[in-house]
Amino acid sequence: MTDGQLILGLVGDVLVDREDPPEVFSLVQPALDAVDVLFGNLEGPYTDDPHAPPSAPVQVIPPARNLDVYARCGFDVVTMANNHIVDGGHAAMLDTRARLIEQGVAACGAGRNLAEAREPAIVEAGGMKLAFLGYASIFPSGYEARSAVPGIAPMRAHNVFMDAYDNYHAPGCEPRLKTVPYEEDVQNLCEDIANARQRADLVITTFHWGDFMKPFHLTDHETRTARLCIDEGADLVVGHHHHVLRGMEWYKGKPILYGLGHFVFDLRVELPPDLLKMIAGSGEDPDFYGVAPREGWPLLPLHAESRMTLLAWASVQDGGIAEIGFVPCMLRPDGLVHPVDPDSPEGAAVVAYVGKGCDSQNLNARIVPAKIELGGCAGMRVVPADS
């Protein structure tokens, strides 16, 4: 608690795969310790006995011993609804979930069947109950849970391609893309929020979504789904998957954090030869945001902008989210998370990047200095643009 406030800490994808797991958080640990509830997206199963998944272009499977770092470093709740959590098979996913819960880390978004995957993870802090719901829009076919099949809670949409211009024939021109949500997933989401409202004081919905091949861009699926959550009674929406940060906004007095990128990403994978051949030289292309080798960055074969990250925070007062903001951070070639002062060149770059994510997508937000410090780390506050 800080000055009577409950402080939530929120980070994006976490993937720890190293000999000394806690070292990756060592520099930012004072800030993590300063929040009352810490949330992240667990980007993969932790197992020494992986089995072939239903389908996966690249498998991300850290050794089992790395999983203990989350309880040790203060994580209270994670979502497991993402595109890698079934990479080691259903048994590895379920074992990862069970071990987390045994260690005191609540988990949502995955389970032995669809009903369990849709169950909220409920965390108690400061005399309040917080319900976290996790869903994925980006994942390989077969990772979704069904009535009697393990997997993740899906929030899918169909892609629909439209002519480039209204009332104008233009064969061969690049089409426009819109999405149409799966009706059953929308119905489940609305039911889940309503049920969570009956069991908790605050409801947080989290989603693995978006196009990570573009910076700043938000799809209509993301904005539509996020605002639907608020309309249906959620208090906060948190997104991840993009690897580079996205903007934030206030919608009907409640915050949406569209994309927290990744916080830690020890990506120790050998890319298939056919993929390496296809992307040869792409790591030298400043416009390529996909996975490709980057010289000097053995753990993060992604665009240079993915080295910017943040620890988001939300303060709870009078039963609702009163403020949101973030501590800017940077990743180094050794994978460690470094908090950076907003007034430093690196910190200012992170702040400007989030600001461009807001402005370029016409989001209701502007960034101002924050009074809150987390573990001695200064941060910024995100307020409604019209305030």
Secondary structure by P-SEA (a helix, b strand, c coil): ccccbbbbbbbcbbbbbccccccccccaaaaaaaccbbbbbbcccccccccccccccbbbbcccccccccccccccbbbccccccccccaaaaaaaaaaaaaacbbbccccccccccccccccccccbbbbbbbbbccccccccccccbbbbbcbbbbbbbccccccccccccbbbbbbbccaaaaaaaaaaaaaaaacccbbbbbbbcccccccccccaaaaaaaaaaaaacccbbbbccccbbbbbbbccccccccccccccccccccccaaaaaaacccccccccccccccccccccccccccccccbbbbbbcccccccbbbbbbcccccbbbbbbbcccaaaaaaaaaaaaaaaaacccccccccccccccccbbbbccccc
